[in-house]
Amino acid sequence: MKRRILSLCLFLGACSTATSVPTPIDNAPPKPKPTHEAKDETKPAPTPTPKPAQVTYATFADWRAAFVTKAVAQGFERTFVENILADVQPRAAIVQADSGQPEFSKPISAYVKNAVSNARVEGGRTRLSANPDVPAIEAKYGVPREVLGGIWGMESDFGRVQGDIDVVTAFATLAFDGRRRDWAETQLLTVLTIIKTGKATREELKGSWAGAMGQTQFLPENYLKLGQDGDGNGHVDIWKSDSDALASAANLLRKEGWRPGQAWAVEVTIPAGFDYYLSETETQNPVWWAEKGVVRADGGTWNESEKAAPAVLILPSGAKGPAFLALPNHYVIRKYNNSTAYALAVGLNADGMAGKGALKAPWPEEQPLSIAQRKGTQTALNAAGFNVGAVDGVIGVGTRKALREWQKANGRVADGYLSYELANELSAKTTGYTILGPSSQ
């Protein structure tokens, strides 16, 4: 989920863990195209069920009373819930962090260059080597220690920056705000279960503004379902126990489909004249990609398991930056935090801890894009018939897909990459003037 760790998590959309955090930056890998599509013409399309109107509460006390009633209906004692919430007040800073979007988005190249470092690699290697429980954790869950170290470093700087916000307050604030009420109330009910069953005390339940907790920043739902006792003391303590935090992260990755013996992604080289439209649109095995001239940059070979694995070509900085074949484990890492930048940072730090060399291709120098540039681009693409969906300023997989189609239709390199210059060009189509970025102000 830096370079304070938690501030980068804000850039990524929601700190850390995982599978339950909403508002992802990127989606799952494209699925292979079916050879045929079955149609059922006998059944009419179902009528969508209208969503109930969002309830608003005039005061925090009103929300609290309604939540207590809901918790009692779930089997909690009224006095217990009222006591937990008695001293809680909403925090404006949490609402601001949840709903705010930075004026300028950091390019992936800048993010990765900042997040991947020799200090982090050496720190992770040292901490992992010193922990006697790590070999058993690797053997039990099948996840390499280096990948766990990559997540550990990104999430909390190896336990140094875990967040100190009371998670009851965090989820109560988010629930009262209403934008993500159902999710926040579900997490808060889980917090009540954790406290009631004695798995952790109220004082222990500290985390980020988004409620992610401990050294590997687990949401309460994942702590309850996936938390593991890695040091064998009979208690799952992801705040103070390195082993518990690592075992819990390993369990999450295993449950999400980690494939032992396969890489997460491999840097590749692209031949001259390559059709960049294939990036993020084709899911094929490395043998297929090699026939297109896409080969490993390190000169190595794929093992037998990897040769048959589905792989997607990703170009985080477009045709002028490093290229990667992302294997299924890349997307498993993104179950932890659904962001290409995050998965790259975790994977590249993990590669460093494993003794692999640096990337062959350098990251380009990129300028950050303002929210006006991003929204202007999305508006222009929608107006031109290339659907990006909501104009939200988030350059995710939908916007990249639409941009790639626009590039192809207009004779451009169809890499789906929104450069500073292209953002200005497209934004100008809707505003009548060029939107200036930070370097020109």
N, C-alpha and C positions, 0 to 999 in steps of 0.2 A: 506496500500500500506503500525537508532536508535541504540547505543541507543541514537542516534538521530533518530527521526522518519523517515526522508527522506532517510538516508543511508540504512535503512532496506528495504525501498521501492526499492532501486537499486538491492538488493539481490533478491527481488521478481520478478524483470523483468521490471517493469515500474511503476512509482509511481502512484499508486492509482486508480483512479476511474475506473476504470470501464469498462463499456461494450465496449468501443471503443478502449481501449489500446491493441495493437497487441502483439504478442509473449508471449502467456500465458505459465505458468509453467505446469499447469494441465488442463485436459479437463473436460467436463461435465460428470455427472454420467453415468455409463453403463445403457443402456436401457434393459428392460426385453426381453428375447429371445422370438420371435414370435413362435406360434405353427405351422405355415406353412408359406411358402414364395411364393407369387404369381409370376409367371414368364410370361413376355410378349415376346413371341417368334416371334411375327409378325413384330416388329420394330427393325431395326438394331441399334447397339450402335452408339450414336452420335459422330461425329468427333470433337475432341477438337479444340477450336478456339485458334490458336497460339497467345501468348502474344506479343504485340508490343515491339520492342527493347527499353530498358531503355535509355532515353535521358540523356546525360551528358553535363554539362556546364563548360566551361573553367574558367569562373570567376563568382563570386557572382553577379556582375552587369548583366551578361548574364541571370542568373536565375531570378533575380529580374525583368528584362524587360519582360521575358516570363510570369512570374506570373502576372504582371500588366495587360498584354494583356488578360490572362485567367480571371482575376477578372472583367475586363471591359465587357467581354463577358457574365459574370454572372450578369451584371446589375449595377456594382459599377462605380462611376465616376472616371475617370483616375486620376484627380488631388488629389482626396481623398486618393486613394491607394498609389500614389507616395509619398504623404506627410507622410503617416503612415510608409512607408518603407524607407524614405529618410536617416535617421540616423542609420539604422540597419546594423550591420556587424555580420558575422557568428562567433560563439564562439567554439573554439576547445574543450573546456571542455565538452560541450554538446554532441558533436560527440563522444568523448571518453566514456562518461557515457552511451550513447545509444548502442555503439557497443562492449564495453568491457565486458568481463566475468571474475569474480574473479578467481584467481588461485585455491583457496580452497573454496568449498561450505559449508556453515554452516549447520550442521544437524538440522532437524526439532526440535529435543529435545532441543538443545541449543537455537534455535530461540524462541521457545515457553516459555522456562524458563526465557528468558530475557524479552520477551514482556508481559508476564502475571505477574502482581505484585500487592501486597497489596496497594502500593501507587497509582497505576493506577486505581484500583478498587475503592478505597476511593475517589480519585479525581473525577472520573466520577460520583459516587453516589452523591457527594456534589454538583457538578455543575448542575446535572440534577434536583436535589431536589430544588435548588435555582431558577430555571427558571420557571416562571409562565405559559409559553406557552407550556411546555412539555405535560401536560395532554391532551390538545386539539390536539396536533400533534399525540400523540398515538391514540386518538379516530378517527381522520380523516383518518390515513393511515394504522392503524392496526398493526404497528410494535412496539414491546416493547421498552420502553425507554432504557433499559439496552443494547439491541443490537445496538441502535443508539449510545449509549455511548461507546460501544466497538469499533465501527468504528471511532468515533470522536477521541478517544484516540490514536488509531493506526495511523490515517492519519495525525494528526497534534499536538498530545499531548494536546488536548482540545484547539486548536487554537494558541498554543505557537510557533509552528514551521510550517509555511505555505509555505516557499520558497519565495525568493525575486527576482527571475529572471523575466524579462519582457517576457511575453508569446509570443509576436510578434517575438522577437528575437529567442526564443526557437524553434518555429515552422518554422521560416524562415531558421534557421540553419539546422534543420532536413530535410527540403525540399531540400535545396541545396545539402546536403550530398547524398541524393538520395536513401538510403536504404529503407526508408519508405515515399517516396515523396508523393504518392497519399494521404496517411493518413494525413500527416503533412499539405499538402496544403488544404485539406478539413477542418481541424481544423482552419487553418489560415483564410480561407474564412469565417468561423463562427465567428472568432474574429472580422473581419471587420464588420459583421452584428451586433454584440454586440455593437461595438463602434458607428456605424452609427445610430442605433435605440435608443441610449442613455441608454441602459440597464446597462452599466458600462463604465467608462472612461478608456482611455489607461493607466493612472497612477494606476488605481485600479487593472488592469489585471496583477497581479504578481502570480508566482507559482514556481513549481519545474522545473528541466531541461526538463522534459517530457511534460511540459505545464499544469500540473494538478494544480488547483487553490483552494485557500480558505481553510477554516477549515476542510472541508470534501473532499478536493482535487478532484474537478470536472474538467473534460476536458471541453473546451468551448462548444462542441456539446451537452454535457449533461447539462451544465449550461443553455443553451438556451432552450432546450427541457423540462428539468425536474426541473429546479430551481423553488423554492417556497418561497413565502412571509410568513414566519412563525410567524413574529411578528406583521403583519397587518399594516405596515407603507406604503404599496404601492410600495416598492422597494425590489428587491431580492439582498441582500448583503451577500454573503457567506464568506466574509473576516472578517467583523466586527460584524455581527449579529449571535450569537449562534443559535437563533431560526430559522433563514433562512437556516443556514447550516444543522441543524438537520432535518428540514422539507424537504429540498431538498434530503437528503440521504434517508429519509423515503419514499419519492415519488419514487425514483429509485428502492428501494427494492420492493415496492408494484407493480410497473410496471413489475418487473422481476418475479413476482409470489409468493411473500411472503404469507405463509399460517398462518393466525392468529390462535392462540390456539395450535400450534404445536411447539415442541422443534426444535432446529437447529441440535442437535446431542446429544447422551447420551452415557456416558461411559458404557461399558459392560464387563462382564467376559467371558472367553473362557474355555470350559471344556477340560479335558485331552483327548488326542487322536483326537482332532478336525482337520478337513481337512482345513488347512489354504488356500488352493487353492480357496476356496469360496470367500475370501476377494477380493473385487473390481471386481469379475466376476459375482456375483449374485445380483440382485436387487429384494428383497422380503420384505414383511411386517414384523414387529417385532414379530408377532405370529409365522410365519414360522421360523424365526431365533431362537425363544425360543424353538421350537421343536428340534433344533439342539444343544441345550444347551447354547445358547448365551443369557444371561439375564442381566438385568440392574445391574450395580455395586452398586447402591445406595439402592437396595432393593425395589424401588418404582414400580409403575404400569404405564402402558401406558393409556392415555385417549382414548376415542372411536375414535377420529379423527386420532390419531397416530397409532392405531392398524391396520388401513387399509392403512397406508402411505407406499410408497416404501422406502426401506432403504438399504443402502450399508454398508457393514462392511469395515472399513478402519483401517489400522495398520500403523500409521505414522512412527513408529520406529521398525517395524517388529513384530515378534511373542513375543519378549521379552519386548515390551513396552506397553503402554496403548492402549486399543482397543475401538473403537467407532462405534455405528450404526449412520450413517449420514442420516438424514431425508432430504426432499426436501429443507428445509430452509438453510441447510448447503451450498447447491449449489447456492441458491439465494445470500448468502453472497459472494460466489466466483464470482458472476457477478460483484461485486465491484472490486475484485482483484482475478484473477483466480489462486489461490495458496492454497493448503491444509494447509500449515503453517499459512498463513494469516487468513483463516477462523477459524482455531483452536484458534488462539490468540484472535480474535474478540469474538468468542463464549465463551471461557473460562473466559475472562474478564467480559463479559456480565453476565455469570452465577454467578461470584463473586459479581457483583453489585446487583444481585437479591437475594443474601444471600445463594446461594447453596454452599455446601461444596467442599473441594479440591478433586482432583482425588484420587482414591483408589490405583491405580497402579502408581509407580514412573516412571519418565522418565529415561531411561538408560543413561549411559555415552557413548557418541559416538565420534569417531574421524572424523574430516572433511575429505572429499575426494578431492584430487587434480583433476584438469581438465584432467591430463594425466590418472589418474585412471578411471575417468568417461568415457572418450573417448575410453580408452583401453577396458573397459567392453563392450561398445556398439559395438566396432569393433569385439570383440570375439563372441558376441551373433549373430551378422550378419553373421559372418563366419561359425558359427555352424548351421545356418538355422533358427535362431529365430530372426525375423525381428524387429528391433527397429526403422527403418526409418533412418533419417539423423544422422550421427555421429556428434553431436553438443555439447556433454558434459552436456546436460540438462536431468536430470533423471526425466522425466515426466511419464505420464500414459502409453505411448507406450513402453518405456524402461522397466517399471515395469511389464507390461504384458508379454513382451518377456522373462524377467528374471524369472517370475513365471512359464512360460512354460518350461524353461531350468531346473529350480529347480525340477519341477515335473518329467521331463524326466530323471533326474539324481538322483532321490531318496532323494532329499533335502526337507527341510521344505519349502513349496511353498507359501511363504508370499509376494513374489515380492519385498523384501527388500534388498537393496545393502549395505551390511556392509563393513567396512574397509577391513576385511579379505577376503571377497568374491571378492571385487573389485581387490585386489592384485592377487588373484587366477586366475580370468578371464583375467586380463590384462597380466599376465605372459604368457598366451596361445598365445598372438599375438606378444609380445616383446621378449620372451625368457628369461626374468628376471623379478624379482618382482619390481614393482614401489613403491618407498618409499614415505611415507606420512610425514607430518610435524614433527611428534613425533620422527622420526628416522633420522632426518637431523640435 
